[in-house]
């Protein structure tokens, strides 16, 4: 697991590439301030992005 902090509240573009559906999640990440995220990895190539929204 890694924790990332975004002081300016903008989530990096490379993390938005993980969102495969242009639905409510992508809309939320682009509209709201995102101060941080956790990336969970299982060692087999699966990754899960957990983003905090304020």
PDB file of N, CA, C and O in Angstrom:
ATOM      1  N   UNK A   1       0.841  -1.168   0.000  1.00  0.00           N
ATOM      2  CA  UNK A   1       0.000   0.000   0.000  1.00  0.00           C
ATOM      3  C   UNK A   1       0.889   1.234   0.000  1.00  0.00           C
ATOM      4  O   UNK A   1       1.931   1.262   0.654  1.00  0.00           O
ATOM      5  N   UNK A   2       0.473   2.239  -0.728  1.00  0.00           N
ATOM      6  CA  UNK A   2       1.166   3.526  -0.671  1.00  0.00           C
ATOM      7  C   UNK A   2       0.129   4.624  -0.472  1.00  0.00           C
ATOM      8  O   UNK A   2      -0.983   4.553  -0.996  1.00  0.00           O
ATOM      9  N   UNK A   3       0.511   5.626   0.284  1.00  0.00           N
ATOM     10  CA  UNK A   3      -0.338   6.783   0.550  1.00  0.00           C
ATOM     11  C   UNK A   3       0.269   7.962  -0.191  1.00  0.00           C
ATOM     12  O   UNK A   3       1.469   8.213  -0.088  1.00  0.00           O
ATOM     13  N   UNK A   4      -0.549   8.680  -0.929  1.00  0.00           N
ATOM     14  CA  UNK A   4      -0.073   9.851  -1.662  1.00  0.00           C
ATOM     15  C   UNK A   4      -0.860  11.073  -1.226  1.00  0.00           C
ATOM     16  O   UNK A   4      -2.070  11.003  -1.014  1.00  0.00           O
ATOM     17  N   UNK A   5      -0.159  12.200  -1.094  1.00  0.00           N
ATOM     18  CA  UNK A   5      -0.780  13.457  -0.684  1.00  0.00           C
ATOM     19  C   UNK A   5      -0.680  14.446  -1.836  1.00  0.00           C
ATOM     20  O   UNK A   5       0.340  14.522  -2.520  1.00  0.00           O
ATOM     21  N   UNK A   6      -1.747  15.198  -2.038  1.00  0.00           N
ATOM     22  CA  UNK A   6      -1.803  16.195  -3.110  1.00  0.00           C
ATOM     23  C   UNK A   6      -2.145  17.549  -2.489  1.00  0.00           C
ATOM     24  O   UNK A   6      -3.319  17.896  -2.367  1.00  0.00           O
ATOM     25  N   UNK A   7      -1.125  18.315  -2.098  1.00  0.00           N
ATOM     26  CA  UNK A   7      -1.356  19.579  -1.399  1.00  0.00           C
ATOM     27  C   UNK A   7      -2.234  20.567  -2.166  1.00  0.00           C
ATOM     28  O   UNK A   7      -2.983  21.327  -1.551  1.00  0.00           O
ATOM     29  N   UNK A   8      -2.154  20.568  -3.490  1.00  0.00           N
ATOM     30  CA  UNK A   8      -2.962  21.515  -4.248  1.00  0.00           C
ATOM     31  C   UNK A   8      -4.373  20.986  -4.504  1.00  0.00           C
ATOM     32  O   UNK A   8      -5.204  21.702  -5.064  1.00  0.00           O
ATOM     33  N   UNK A   9      -4.658  19.740  -4.101  1.00  0.00           N
ATOM     34  CA  UNK A   9      -5.993  19.172  -4.232  1.00  0.00           C
ATOM     35  C   UNK A   9      -6.318  18.595  -5.594  1.00  0.00           C
ATOM     36  O   UNK A   9      -7.450  18.174  -5.832  1.00  0.00           O
ATOM     37  N   UNK A  10      -5.341  18.568  -6.494  1.00  0.00           N
ATOM     38  CA  UNK A  10      -5.570  18.039  -7.836  1.00  0.00           C
ATOM     39  C   UNK A  10      -4.952  16.658  -7.946  1.00  0.00           C
ATOM     40  O   UNK A  10      -3.759  16.480  -7.699  1.00  0.00           O
ATOM     41  N   UNK A  11      -5.762  15.688  -8.314  1.00  0.00           N
ATOM     42  CA  UNK A  11      -5.266  14.320  -8.461  1.00  0.00           C
ATOM     43  C   UNK A  11      -4.452  14.222  -9.752  1.00  0.00           C
ATOM     44  O   UNK A  11      -4.887  14.736 -10.783  1.00  0.00           O
ATOM     45  N   UNK A  12      -3.294  13.580  -9.724  1.00  0.00           N
ATOM     46  CA  UNK A  12      -2.457  13.470 -10.917  1.00  0.00           C
ATOM     47  C   UNK A  12      -3.156  12.723 -12.060  1.00  0.00           C
ATOM     48  O   UNK A  12      -3.934  11.797 -11.828  1.00  0.00           O
ATOM     49  N   UNK A  13      -2.869  13.134 -13.273  1.00  0.00           N
ATOM     50  CA  UNK A  13      -3.488  12.550 -14.464  1.00  0.00           C
ATOM     51  C   UNK A  13      -3.236  11.048 -14.562  1.00  0.00           C
ATOM     52  O   UNK A  13      -4.115  10.304 -14.996  1.00  0.00           O
ATOM     53  N   UNK A  14      -2.040  10.591 -14.160  1.00  0.00           N
ATOM     54  CA  UNK A  14      -1.750   9.157 -14.273  1.00  0.00           C
ATOM     55  C   UNK A  14      -2.684   8.315 -13.409  1.00  0.00           C
ATOM     56  O   UNK A  14      -2.924   7.152 -13.735  1.00  0.00           O
ATOM     57  N   UNK A  15      -3.213   8.858 -12.328  1.00  0.00           N
ATOM     58  CA  UNK A  15      -4.180   8.114 -11.523  1.00  0.00           C
ATOM     59  C   UNK A  15      -5.557   8.115 -12.180  1.00  0.00           C
ATOM     60  O   UNK A  15      -6.313   7.155 -12.029  1.00  0.00           O
ATOM     61  N   UNK A  16      -5.887   9.168 -12.900  1.00  0.00           N
ATOM     62  CA  UNK A  16      -7.175   9.205 -13.599  1.00  0.00           C
ATOM     63  C   UNK A  16      -7.222   8.177 -14.717  1.00  0.00           C
ATOM     64  O   UNK A  16      -8.305   7.750 -15.118  1.00  0.00           O
ATOM     65  N   UNK A  17      -6.068   7.774 -15.225  1.00  0.00           N
ATOM     66  CA  UNK A  17      -6.026   6.725 -16.248  1.00  0.00           C
ATOM     67  C   UNK A  17      -6.554   5.399 -15.707  1.00  0.00           C
ATOM     68  O   UNK A  17      -6.968   4.542 -16.488  1.00  0.00           O
ATOM     69  N   UNK A  18      -6.550   5.212 -14.389  1.00  0.00           N
ATOM     70  CA  UNK A  18      -7.044   3.973 -13.782  1.00  0.00           C
ATOM     71  C   UNK A  18      -8.559   3.880 -13.840  1.00  0.00           C
ATOM     72  O   UNK A  18      -9.115   2.783 -13.790  1.00  0.00           O
ATOM     73  N   UNK A  19      -9.225   5.010 -13.944  1.00  0.00           N
ATOM     74  CA  UNK A  19     -10.691   5.018 -13.951  1.00  0.00           C
ATOM     75  C   UNK A  19     -11.154   4.660 -15.353  1.00  0.00           C
ATOM     76  O   UNK A  19     -10.964   5.435 -16.291  1.00  0.00           O
ATOM     77  N   UNK A  20     -11.755   3.498 -15.495  1.00  0.00           N
ATOM     78  CA  UNK A  20     -12.095   2.986 -16.825  1.00  0.00           C
ATOM     79  C   UNK A  20     -13.483   3.378 -17.294  1.00  0.00           C
ATOM     80  O   UNK A  20     -13.837   3.099 -18.439  1.00  0.00           O
ATOM     81  N   UNK A  21     -14.274   4.009 -16.457  1.00  0.00           N
ATOM     82  CA  UNK A  21     -15.623   4.388 -16.841  1.00  0.00           C
ATOM     83  C   UNK A  21     -15.815   5.877 -16.596  1.00  0.00           C
ATOM     84  O   UNK A  21     -15.545   6.360 -15.496  1.00  0.00           O
ATOM     85  N   UNK A  22     -16.268   6.596 -17.583  1.00  0.00           N
ATOM     86  CA  UNK A  22     -16.487   8.038 -17.434  1.00  0.00           C
ATOM     87  C   UNK A  22     -17.840   8.275 -16.783  1.00  0.00           C
ATOM     88  O   UNK A  22     -18.725   8.896 -17.371  1.00  0.00           O
ATOM     89  N   UNK A  23     -17.989   7.781 -15.584  1.00  0.00           N
ATOM     90  CA  UNK A  23     -19.240   7.912 -14.850  1.00  0.00           C
ATOM     91  C   UNK A  23     -19.053   8.818 -13.653  1.00  0.00           C
ATOM     92  O   UNK A  23     -18.251   9.751 -13.691  1.00  0.00           O
ATOM     93  N   UNK A  24     -19.792   8.546 -12.591  1.00  0.00           N
ATOM     94  CA  UNK A  24     -19.742   9.401 -11.401  1.00  0.00           C
ATOM     95  C   UNK A  24     -18.361   9.482 -10.754  1.00  0.00           C
ATOM     96  O   UNK A  24     -18.007  10.518 -10.192  1.00  0.00           O
ATOM     97  N   UNK A  25     -17.579   8.409 -10.825  1.00  0.00           N
ATOM     98  CA  UNK A  25     -16.260   8.433 -10.173  1.00  0.00           C
ATOM     99  C   UNK A  25     -15.338   9.430 -10.857  1.00  0.00           C
ATOM    100  O   UNK A  25     -14.721  10.259 -10.189  1.00  0.00           O
ATOM    101  N   UNK A  26     -15.238   9.359 -12.167  1.00  0.00           N
ATOM    102  CA  UNK A  26     -14.368  10.276 -12.894  1.00  0.00           C
ATOM    103  C   UNK A  26     -14.860  11.711 -12.740  1.00  0.00           C
ATOM    104  O   UNK A  26     -14.056  12.631 -12.591  1.00  0.00           O
ATOM    105  N   UNK A  27     -16.159  11.902 -12.774  1.00  0.00           N
ATOM    106  CA  UNK A  27     -16.739  13.228 -12.586  1.00  0.00           C
ATOM    107  C   UNK A  27     -16.381  13.786 -11.214  1.00  0.00           C
ATOM    108  O   UNK A  27     -16.032  14.959 -11.086  1.00  0.00           O
ATOM    109  N   UNK A  28     -16.469  12.944 -10.196  1.00  0.00           N
ATOM    110  CA  UNK A  28     -16.133  13.361  -8.832  1.00  0.00           C
ATOM    111  C   UNK A  28     -14.663  13.733  -8.718  1.00  0.00           C
ATOM    112  O   UNK A  28     -14.328  14.757  -8.123  1.00  0.00           O
ATOM    113  N   UNK A  29     -13.783  12.911  -9.282  1.00  0.00           N
ATOM    114  CA  UNK A  29     -12.347  13.175  -9.183  1.00  0.00           C
ATOM    115  C   UNK A  29     -11.945  14.452  -9.908  1.00  0.00           C
ATOM    116  O   UNK A  29     -10.994  15.119  -9.499  1.00  0.00           O
ATOM    117  N   UNK A  30     -12.648  14.799 -10.967  1.00  0.00           N
ATOM    118  CA  UNK A  30     -12.279  16.003 -11.707  1.00  0.00           C
ATOM    119  C   UNK A  30     -12.938  17.264 -11.152  1.00  0.00           C
ATOM    120  O   UNK A  30     -12.434  18.363 -11.387  1.00  0.00           O
ATOM    121  N   UNK A  31     -14.047  17.141 -10.425  1.00  0.00           N
ATOM    122  CA  UNK A  31     -14.771  18.306  -9.897  1.00  0.00           C
ATOM    123  C   UNK A  31     -14.336  18.730  -8.508  1.00  0.00           C
ATOM    124  O   UNK A  31     -14.280  19.923  -8.210  1.00  0.00           O
ATOM    125  N   UNK A  32     -14.026  17.760  -7.656  1.00  0.00           N
ATOM    126  CA  UNK A  32     -13.786  18.050  -6.257  1.00  0.00           C
ATOM    127  C   UNK A  32     -12.299  17.996  -5.913  1.00  0.00           C
ATOM    128  O   UNK A  32     -11.506  17.340  -6.589  1.00  0.00           O
ATOM    129  N   UNK A  33     -11.953  18.692  -4.860  1.00  0.00           N
ATOM    130  CA  UNK A  33     -10.584  18.680  -4.360  1.00  0.00           C
ATOM    131  C   UNK A  33     -10.271  17.287  -3.826  1.00  0.00           C
ATOM    132  O   UNK A  33     -11.071  16.706  -3.092  1.00  0.00           O
ATOM    133  N   UNK A  34      -9.124  16.758  -4.188  1.00  0.00           N
ATOM    134  CA  UNK A  34      -8.696  15.429  -3.751  1.00  0.00           C
ATOM    135  C   UNK A  34      -7.354  15.573  -3.035  1.00  0.00           C
ATOM    136  O   UNK A  34      -6.308  15.613  -3.683  1.00  0.00           O
ATOM    137  N   UNK A  35      -7.376  15.653  -1.687  1.00  0.00           N
ATOM    138  CA  UNK A  35      -6.136  15.893  -0.956  1.00  0.00           C
ATOM    139  C   UNK A  35      -5.216  14.686  -0.841  1.00  0.00           C
ATOM    140  O   UNK A  35      -4.037  14.838  -0.518  1.00  0.00           O
ATOM    141  N   UNK A  36      -5.737  13.488  -1.100  1.00  0.00           N
ATOM    142  CA  UNK A  36      -4.876  12.314  -0.971  1.00  0.00           C
ATOM    143  C   UNK A  36      -5.544  11.067  -1.499  1.00  0.00           C
ATOM    144  O   UNK A  36      -6.744  11.047  -1.776  1.00  0.00           O
ATOM    145  N   UNK A  37      -4.741  10.023  -1.634  1.00  0.00           N
ATOM    146  CA  UNK A  37      -5.250   8.741  -2.112  1.00  0.00           C
ATOM    147  C   UNK A  37      -4.378   7.621  -1.565  1.00  0.00           C
ATOM    148  O   UNK A  37      -3.214   7.829  -1.224  1.00  0.00           O
ATOM    149  N   UNK A  38      -4.960   6.437  -1.488  1.00  0.00           N
ATOM    150  CA  UNK A  38      -4.219   5.231  -1.117  1.00  0.00           C
ATOM    151  C   UNK A  38      -4.287   4.285  -2.303  1.00  0.00           C
ATOM    152  O   UNK A  38      -5.334   4.129  -2.931  1.00  0.00           O
ATOM    153  N   UNK A  39      -3.170   3.663  -2.599  1.00  0.00           N
ATOM    154  CA  UNK A  39      -3.117   2.675  -3.669  1.00  0.00           C
ATOM    155  C   UNK A  39      -2.797   1.334  -3.019  1.00  0.00           C
ATOM    156  O   UNK A  39      -1.720   1.148  -2.451  1.00  0.00           O
ATOM    157  N   UNK A  40      -3.744   0.405  -3.108  1.00  0.00           N
ATOM    158  CA  UNK A  40      -3.575  -0.926  -2.532  1.00  0.00           C
ATOM    159  C   UNK A  40      -3.144  -1.880  -3.637  1.00  0.00           C
ATOM    160  O   UNK A  40      -3.749  -1.908  -4.709  1.00  0.00           O
ATOM    161  N   UNK A  41      -2.092  -2.666  -3.377  1.00  0.00           N
ATOM    162  CA  UNK A  41      -1.566  -3.607  -4.371  1.00  0.00           C
ATOM    163  C   UNK A  41      -1.530  -5.006  -3.766  1.00  0.00           C
ATOM    164  O   UNK A  41      -1.200  -5.169  -2.592  1.00  0.00           O
ATOM    165  N   UNK A  42      -1.872  -6.020  -4.572  1.00  0.00           N
ATOM    166  CA  UNK A  42      -1.873  -7.390  -4.067  1.00  0.00           C
ATOM    167  C   UNK A  42      -0.631  -8.182  -4.445  1.00  0.00           C
ATOM    168  O   UNK A  42      -0.516  -9.341  -4.046  1.00  0.00           O
ATOM    169  N   UNK A  43       0.292  -7.617  -5.189  1.00  0.00           N
ATOM    170  CA  UNK A  43       1.505  -8.315  -5.586  1.00  0.00           C
ATOM    171  C   UNK A  43       1.341  -9.119  -6.855  1.00  0.00           C
ATOM    172  O   UNK A  43       2.330  -9.571  -7.432  1.00  0.00           O
ATOM    173  N   UNK A  44       0.112  -9.306  -7.298  1.00  0.00           N
ATOM    174  CA  UNK A  44      -0.145 -10.056  -8.522  1.00  0.00           C
ATOM    175  C   UNK A  44      -0.544  -9.164  -9.678  1.00  0.00           C
ATOM    176  O   UNK A  44      -0.963  -9.651 -10.728  1.00  0.00           O
ATOM    177  N   UNK A  45      -0.416  -7.866  -9.494  1.00  0.00           N
ATOM    178  CA  UNK A  45      -0.739  -6.936 -10.569  1.00  0.00           C
ATOM    179  C   UNK A  45      -2.060  -6.208 -10.392  1.00  0.00           C
ATOM    180  O   UNK A  45      -2.361  -5.287 -11.152  1.00  0.00           O
ATOM    181  N   UNK A  46      -2.855  -6.605  -9.402  1.00  0.00           N
ATOM    182  CA  UNK A  46      -4.128  -5.921  -9.160  1.00  0.00           C
ATOM    183  C   UNK A  46      -3.885  -4.737  -8.245  1.00  0.00           C
ATOM    184  O   UNK A  46      -3.200  -4.861  -7.230  1.00  0.00           O
ATOM    185  N   UNK A  47      -4.449  -3.580  -8.603  1.00  0.00           N
ATOM    186  CA  UNK A  47      -4.305  -2.370  -7.795  1.00  0.00           C
ATOM    187  C   UNK A  47      -5.673  -1.732  -7.613  1.00  0.00           C
ATOM    188  O   UNK A  47      -6.515  -1.772  -8.510  1.00  0.00           O
ATOM    189  N   UNK A  48      -5.885  -1.144  -6.438  1.00  0.00           N
ATOM    190  CA  UNK A  48      -7.133  -0.475  -6.110  1.00  0.00           C
ATOM    191  C   UNK A  48      -6.795   0.929  -5.645  1.00  0.00           C
ATOM    192  O   UNK A  48      -5.964   1.111  -4.756  1.00  0.00           O
ATOM    193  N   UNK A  49      -7.435   1.918  -6.243  1.00  0.00           N
ATOM    194  CA  UNK A  49      -7.231   3.311  -5.878  1.00  0.00           C
ATOM    195  C   UNK A  49      -8.375   3.752  -4.962  1.00  0.00           C
ATOM    196  O   UNK A  49      -9.547   3.633  -5.318  1.00  0.00           O
ATOM    197  N   UNK A  50      -8.023   4.260  -3.784  1.00  0.00           N
ATOM    198  CA  UNK A  50      -8.993   4.841  -2.860  1.00  0.00           C
ATOM    199  C   UNK A  50      -8.682   6.324  -2.772  1.00  0.00           C
ATOM    200  O   UNK A  50      -7.612   6.706  -2.298  1.00  0.00           O
ATOM    201  N   UNK A  51      -9.598   7.157  -3.221  1.00  0.00           N
ATOM    202  CA  UNK A  51      -9.381   8.604  -3.216  1.00  0.00           C
ATOM    203  C   UNK A  51     -10.262   9.281  -2.189  1.00  0.00           C
ATOM    204  O   UNK A  51     -11.437   8.945  -2.046  1.00  0.00           O
ATOM    205  N   UNK A  52      -9.686  10.244  -1.469  1.00  0.00           N
ATOM    206  CA  UNK A  52     -10.425  11.039  -0.499  1.00  0.00           C
ATOM    207  C   UNK A  52     -10.995  12.257  -1.210  1.00  0.00           C
ATOM    208  O   UNK A  52     -10.306  12.898  -2.003  1.00  0.00           O
ATOM    209  N   UNK A  53     -12.244  12.571  -0.926  1.00  0.00           N
ATOM    210  CA  UNK A  53     -12.878  13.736  -1.535  1.00  0.00           C
ATOM    211  C   UNK A  53     -13.272  14.711  -0.433  1.00  0.00           C
ATOM    212  O   UNK A  53     -13.828  14.316   0.592  1.00  0.00           O
ATOM    213  N   UNK A  54     -12.973  16.002  -0.660  1.00  0.00           N
ATOM    214  CA  UNK A  54     -13.389  17.011   0.324  1.00  0.00           C
ATOM    215  C   UNK A  54     -14.245  18.044  -0.336  1.00  0.00           C
ATOM    216  O   UNK A  54     -14.697  18.982   0.321  1.00  0.00           O
TER     217      UNK A  54
END
